[in-house]
Amino acid sequence: MADVAVTVRQAIRSEQGELIDQEEHCSMDARTIAALGIADRRQVRITAAGRRAIYTVSETRDETADGVVRMGLGGRRRLGQDDVFEAAARAAILDLELPDQRAEAEGRFVERLADDGAQKALIIVAPHGGGIEPHTDEQAAGVAARFPADRVSTWVCMAFEPHALACHITSSDLHPRSFPLLRRVIDRGFLHAVSFHGFDQSGILVGGAAPASLRQEIVDAIAAATAGSGIVVWAAEPNESFGGDDAANVVNRLTRGGANGVQIEQCLRARGEHGQAIASAVAEVYTRVLARAGQPVAGS
């Protein structure tokens, strides 16, 4: 897919107040959006001076010239720029078909799906794997390894240095048309979904739109798995920051009726020192949960 030449300019404070403070979003003029073949809320990759970053197109804006992209300062700094600069925009944000080793060596952004094409019991996701939120993709794989293929799917995105953090897109903004493998499973209606994340706070927060009883069961299992570490584990309150209960959050959208998504936010120490213990605890919970739902795991 061809690049489109663009000029990145400052968001207009008096007219784009929300965009000013949103480093993951940008606006584009209608002609550039049409040239890219996308629509509002899709993701785009913008490249400038050898650096790449991913953005959500959150606004279509009338401009006096073609090829105008606007961002707040945080958005421009994802590309190492403060002022106006020339860049290239592309609708295809992922480096498809690259093996993991090459993707890591070249600092690329890739998507992975392990799925039998039919099962609806459980999906484990890590939208910000690799260098974005380290160890979360490993945790997803660790949970999946505990289940047969007809009981679990995994969807993971990984970005690697030096561009990893510039590939972070908030879970509620992820557009299936920008992620071809996600598009295969987004509407299947899984019975359960779990998403592994990292955050800058201390502790481990278990959120999502799943019932409080399920989230508390996961809290208790993770707390037991990390006992003695001093890491606090708690269940998110409604509308809590990082609580993951937004209906647009990918982990909720993946479940039947949006009702059984669980989002696990973790500090770096939890992921780095206890990542697989946490994954094992989560797997044990879902072994029981699936059995209660009449979908036991073989050998459980």
C-alpha positions as CSV (number, residue, x, y, z in Angstrom):
1,M,0.0,0.0,0.0
2,A,1.4,3.3,-1.1
3,D,2.6,6.1,1.2
4,V,0.8,9.5,1.1
5,A,3.0,12.6,1.6
6,V,1.7,14.7,4.5
7,T,2.7,17.8,6.4
8,V,2.3,17.5,10.2
9,R,1.2,20.7,11.9
10,Q,0.2,21.7,15.4
11,A,-3.4,21.1,16.5
12,I,-5.4,24.3,16.8
13,R,-5.9,24.9,20.5
14,S,-9.1,26.9,20.1
15,E,-10.7,24.3,17.9
16,Q,-9.0,21.0,18.8
17,G,-8.9,21.0,22.6
18,E,-9.2,17.2,23.0
19,L,-6.5,16.5,20.4
20,I,-4.0,18.9,22.0
21,D,-3.5,16.6,25.0
22,Q,-3.9,13.2,23.2
23,E,-0.6,11.9,22.0
24,E,-2.1,8.8,20.2
25,H,-4.5,10.8,18.0
26,C,-4.3,13.0,15.0
27,S,-6.6,14.8,12.6
28,M,-6.5,14.6,8.8
29,D,-8.1,16.5,5.9
30,A,-10.8,14.6,4.0
31,R,-8.8,14.2,0.8
32,T,-5.9,12.6,2.6
33,I,-8.2,10.2,4.3
34,A,-9.7,9.3,1.0
35,A,-6.3,8.8,-0.6
36,L,-5.4,6.4,2.2
37,G,-8.7,4.5,1.8
38,I,-9.6,4.7,5.5
39,A,-12.3,6.4,7.6
40,D,-12.4,8.1,11.0
41,R,-11.2,6.1,14.0
42,R,-8.9,3.9,11.9
43,Q,-5.2,3.7,12.7
44,V,-2.4,5.0,10.4
45,R,1.3,4.8,10.5
46,I,3.3,8.0,10.1
47,T,7.0,8.0,9.3
48,A,9.4,11.0,9.5
49,A,13.1,11.2,9.6
50,G,13.5,7.4,10.0
51,R,11.0,7.1,12.9
52,R,7.6,5.5,12.9
53,A,4.5,6.0,15.0
54,I,0.9,4.7,15.0
55,Y,-2.0,7.1,15.5
56,T,-5.8,6.9,15.6
57,V,-7.4,9.3,13.1
58,S,-9.9,10.9,15.5
59,E,-11.1,13.8,13.4
60,T,-11.7,14.6,9.7
61,R,-10.9,18.3,9.3
62,D,-11.4,20.9,6.5
63,E,-8.0,22.3,5.5
64,T,-7.0,24.8,2.8
65,A,-4.4,22.3,1.4
66,D,-4.2,18.6,0.9
67,G,-2.0,16.4,3.1
68,V,-2.4,18.2,6.4
69,V,-2.1,16.1,9.6
70,R,-2.5,17.8,13.0
71,M,-1.3,16.6,16.4
72,G,-0.7,17.9,19.8
73,L,2.9,18.3,21.0
74,G,2.9,14.8,22.6
75,G,1.9,13.3,19.3
76,R,4.6,15.1,17.4
77,R,7.2,14.1,19.9
78,R,6.4,10.5,19.3
79,L,8.2,11.2,16.0
80,G,10.9,13.2,17.7
81,Q,9.5,16.5,16.4
82,D,8.3,19.7,18.0
83,D,7.3,21.9,15.0
84,V,5.9,21.5,11.5
85,F,7.5,18.7,9.5
86,E,7.1,16.6,6.4
87,A,6.2,12.9,6.8
88,A,4.6,9.9,5.0
89,A,1.3,8.3,6.0
90,R,0.3,4.8,5.4
91,A,-2.9,2.9,6.1
92,A,-1.1,-0.4,6.7
93,I,0.3,-0.1,10.2
94,L,1.6,-3.6,10.6
95,D,4.7,-5.4,9.1
96,L,2.9,-8.5,8.0
97,E,4.7,-11.8,7.4
98,L,7.8,-10.8,9.3
99,P,9.1,-13.6,11.7
100,D,9.5,-12.5,15.3
101,Q,13.3,-12.5,15.2
102,R,13.5,-10.2,12.2
103,A,10.7,-8.0,13.6
104,E,12.7,-7.5,16.8
105,A,16.0,-6.9,15.0
106,E,14.4,-4.3,12.7
107,G,12.2,-2.6,15.3
108,R,8.9,-3.5,13.6
109,F,5.2,-3.8,14.6
110,V,3.6,-7.2,14.1
111,E,0.3,-9.0,14.9
112,R,-0.1,-12.7,15.7
113,L,-3.1,-14.9,16.0
114,A,-3.3,-18.5,17.2
115,D,-6.8,-19.8,16.5
116,D,-8.6,-22.9,15.2
117,G,-11.1,-20.8,13.3
118,A,-14.1,-22.0,15.3
119,Q,-13.7,-22.3,19.1
120,K,-15.6,-19.7,21.2
121,A,-14.6,-20.7,24.7
122,L,-11.7,-18.4,25.6
123,I,-9.4,-15.8,23.9
124,I,-6.3,-14.4,25.5
125,V,-5.0,-11.1,24.2
126,A,-2.0,-8.8,24.6
127,P,-2.4,-5.7,22.4
128,H,0.8,-4.1,23.7
129,G,3.4,-6.9,23.6
130,G,7.1,-6.8,22.8
131,G,8.7,-3.6,24.0
132,I,5.5,-1.6,24.5
133,E,4.4,-3.3,27.7
134,P,7.1,-6.0,28.2
135,H,6.2,-9.6,29.2
136,T,2.5,-9.3,28.4
137,D,2.8,-11.3,25.2
138,E,4.7,-13.9,27.2
139,Q,1.9,-14.1,29.7
140,A,-0.7,-14.6,27.0
141,A,1.3,-17.4,25.6
142,G,1.7,-18.9,29.1
143,V,-2.0,-19.0,29.7
144,A,-2.7,-20.4,26.2
145,A,-0.2,-23.2,26.8
146,R,-2.4,-24.6,29.5
147,F,-5.3,-25.3,27.2
148,P,-6.0,-27.4,24.1
149,A,-6.4,-25.6,20.8
150,D,-10.2,-26.2,20.8
151,R,-10.6,-24.2,24.0
152,V,-8.3,-21.2,23.6
153,S,-7.2,-18.6,21.0
154,T,-4.6,-15.9,21.4
155,W,-4.2,-12.5,19.7
156,V,-1.1,-10.5,20.3
157,C,0.6,-7.4,18.9
158,M,4.3,-6.7,19.4
159,A,6.4,-3.7,18.7
160,F,10.1,-3.5,19.3
161,E,12.7,-0.8,20.0
162,P,13.4,1.9,18.9
163,H,9.8,2.5,18.0
164,A,7.9,0.3,20.5
165,L,6.2,2.9,22.7
166,A,5.1,4.9,19.6
167,C,3.0,2.0,18.6
168,H,0.8,2.0,21.7
169,I,-2.9,2.4,20.8
170,T,-5.4,2.5,23.7
171,S,-7.5,-0.7,23.8
172,S,-10.8,1.1,23.2
173,D,-9.4,2.7,20.0
174,L,-8.2,-0.5,18.3
175,H,-10.0,-0.7,14.9
176,P,-10.3,-4.2,13.4
177,R,-9.8,-2.9,9.9
178,S,-6.4,-1.8,11.0
179,F,-5.6,-5.2,12.5
180,P,-6.4,-7.9,9.9
181,L,-6.0,-10.8,12.3
182,L,-8.1,-9.2,15.0
183,R,-10.8,-8.7,12.4
184,R,-11.0,-12.5,12.0
185,V,-12.2,-13.0,15.6
186,I,-13.7,-9.7,16.8
187,D,-17.3,-10.7,16.1
188,R,-17.1,-14.4,17.1
189,G,-18.5,-13.8,20.5
190,F,-16.2,-15.7,22.9
191,L,-17.5,-16.9,26.2
192,H,-14.5,-15.3,27.9
193,A,-11.7,-13.0,27.1
194,V,-8.6,-11.9,29.1
195,S,-6.2,-9.1,28.2
196,F,-2.8,-8.7,29.7
197,H,-1.4,-5.1,30.1
198,G,1.3,-3.1,31.9
199,F,0.9,0.2,33.6
200,D,3.1,2.7,35.5
201,Q,1.2,2.4,38.8
202,S,2.3,0.0,41.5
203,G,0.4,-3.3,42.0
204,I,-2.0,-5.3,39.9
205,L,-5.5,-4.1,38.9
206,V,-8.1,-6.6,37.6
207,G,-10.8,-4.9,35.6
208,G,-12.9,-5.3,32.6
209,A,-16.7,-5.7,32.1
210,A,-16.8,-9.2,33.5
211,P,-18.9,-9.8,36.7
212,A,-17.4,-8.8,39.9
213,S,-17.4,-12.4,41.2
214,L,-15.2,-13.5,38.3
215,R,-12.8,-10.6,38.7
216,Q,-12.5,-11.2,42.4
217,E,-11.8,-14.9,41.8
218,I,-8.9,-13.8,39.6
219,V,-7.7,-11.2,42.2
220,D,-7.6,-14.0,44.8
221,A,-5.7,-16.3,42.5
222,I,-3.1,-13.7,41.5
223,A,-2.7,-12.6,45.2
224,A,-2.0,-16.2,46.2
225,A,0.5,-16.6,43.3
226,T,2.4,-13.4,44.3
227,A,2.2,-13.8,48.1
228,G,5.2,-12.4,49.9
229,S,6.1,-10.1,47.1
230,G,4.4,-7.0,48.6
231,I,2.6,-6.4,45.4
232,V,-1.0,-5.3,46.0
233,V,-3.8,-6.9,43.9
234,W,-7.2,-5.3,43.7
235,A,-10.4,-5.3,41.6
236,A,-11.3,-2.2,39.7
237,E,-14.2,-0.1,40.8
238,P,-16.7,1.2,38.2
239,N,-15.2,3.8,36.0
240,E,-11.8,3.5,37.7
241,S,-8.8,4.7,35.7
242,F,-7.3,1.7,33.8
243,G,-10.4,-0.3,34.9
244,G,-11.1,-1.5,31.3
245,D,-14.9,-1.5,31.6
246,D,-15.5,0.6,28.5
247,A,-17.7,-1.3,26.1
248,A,-15.4,-0.3,23.3
249,N,-12.4,-2.0,25.0
250,V,-11.3,-4.8,22.7
251,V,-11.3,-7.4,25.5
252,N,-15.0,-6.7,26.1
253,R,-15.9,-6.5,22.4
254,L,-14.5,-10.0,21.9
255,T,-17.0,-11.5,24.4
256,R,-20.6,-12.5,23.8
257,G,-22.7,-9.5,24.6
258,G,-19.5,-7.7,25.9
259,A,-20.1,-9.2,29.3
260,N,-17.1,-11.3,30.1
261,G,-13.9,-9.4,29.4
262,V,-11.2,-9.2,32.0
263,Q,-8.3,-6.7,31.8
264,I,-5.3,-7.3,34.0
265,E,-3.0,-4.2,34.4
266,Q,0.3,-4.9,36.1
267,C,3.4,-2.9,37.3
268,L,6.7,-3.8,35.6
269,R,7.9,-5.7,38.7
270,A,4.9,-7.9,38.6
271,R,5.3,-8.8,35.0
272,G,9.1,-9.2,35.2
273,E,9.4,-11.1,38.4
274,H,6.1,-12.9,38.6
275,G,4.7,-12.9,35.0
276,Q,4.4,-16.7,34.5
277,A,3.1,-17.3,38.1
278,I,0.4,-14.7,37.3
279,A,-0.3,-16.4,34.0
280,S,-0.6,-19.8,35.7
281,A,-3.0,-18.4,38.3
282,V,-5.2,-17.0,35.6
283,A,-5.1,-20.3,33.6
284,E,-6.2,-22.1,36.8
285,V,-9.2,-19.8,37.2
286,Y,-10.3,-20.3,33.6
287,T,-9.9,-24.0,33.9
288,R,-12.5,-23.9,36.6
289,V,-14.7,-21.3,34.9
290,L,-14.9,-23.3,31.6
291,A,-15.7,-26.5,33.6
292,R,-18.6,-24.6,35.3
293,A,-19.8,-23.5,31.9
294,G,-19.9,-27.1,30.6
295,Q,-16.7,-26.7,28.6
296,P,-14.1,-28.6,30.6
297,V,-10.4,-28.6,29.6
298,A,-9.2,-32.1,28.7
299,G,-7.6,-33.7,31.7
300,S,-8.8,-31.1,34.2
